[in-house]
Amino acid sequence: MSEFSWETEQQHQPSAPEPAHESDESSAHATVSLSAEDFTALEERIMRAVELVRRERQLRAEAEARAAQAEARVEHADTERREQMAATDDLSKELAALRAERNEVRERVERLLSQLDALEL
């Protein structure tokens, strides 16, 4: 089985085994070895993580787009509701004016009929 090995730029010199509590400086000189299988497994995990992040970003963008569309629909509905309320108010005022005019005409007709009745006596 082949192994990959990375070393720091400084030469690694063979020495006596270091104690279990290595300092930060001595750990920087350590050799990291990965088998080909370990490297492939690591690569696959990274690729899955990248794909997961990509998919999550896409889903988030889609969700944000849907939220923006919903907000636009709500705003449009609010605008229409305000316009309908204004139209309703205008129609209510017009109806009240027409009823007042009808009552005025009725009173005038009643007065005219009263005058005609008075002439016939």
Rosetta blueprint (number, residue, H / E / L):
1 M L
2 S L
3 E E
4 F E
5 S E
6 W E
7 E L
8 T L
9 E L
10 Q L
11 Q L
12 H L
13 Q L
14 P L
15 S L
16 A L
17 P L
18 E L
19 P L
20 A L
21 H L
22 E L
23 S L
24 D H
25 E H
26 S H
27 S H
28 A L
29 H L
30 A L
31 T L
32 V E
33 S E
34 L E
35 S E
36 A H
37 E H
38 D H
39 F H
40 T H
41 A H
42 L H
43 E H
44 E H
45 R H
46 I H
47 M H
48 R H
49 A H
50 V H
51 E H
52 L H
53 V H
54 R H
55 R H
56 E H
57 R H
58 Q H
59 L H
60 R H
61 A H
62 E H
63 A H
64 E H
65 A H
66 R H
67 A H
68 A H
69 Q H
70 A H
71 E H
72 A H
73 R H
74 V H
75 E H
76 H H
77 A H
78 D H
79 T H
80 E H
81 R H
82 R H
83 E H
84 Q H
85 M H
86 A H
87 A H
88 T H
89 D H
90 D H
91 L H
92 S H
93 K H
94 E H
95 L H
96 A H
97 A H
98 L H
99 R H
100 A H
101 E H
102 R H
103 N H
104 E H
105 V H
106 R H
107 E H
108 R H
109 V H
110 E H
111 R H
112 L H
113 L H
114 S H
115 Q H
116 L H
117 D H
118 A H
119 L H
120 E H
121 L L
